Amino acid sequence: MEECIVNVKVMPKSSKNSAKLENGVLRVHLNAPPVDGKANKALIELLAEILHISKSSIEIVRGEKGRNKQIKIKGLDDAMFKKRLEAYNNK
């Protein structure tokens, strides 16, 4: 099964939700606060929506409590991940 590992930098309590790849790191702005796992939940929901995959296909591998995270996405390879992210950002 295909999967990709993505390094993510999360900016909680932003004015709107967005995701952009910069220098190999996915910068994600979330309007959820970093309290009780709300930002992690919002991160998974946003990525599932952007990438058109189920929430269960996304797993936070490292950095559950910090801003810098590593996530594993099942069912997508790196090229497909970048393509879908690009499509979302060019809407």
Secondary structure, DSSP 8 states (H G I E B T S, - for coil): --EEEEEEEEE-S-SS-EEEEETTEEEEE-SS-SSTTHHHHHHHHHHHHHHT--GGGEEEEE-SSSSEEEEEEET--HHHHHHHHHHHHT-
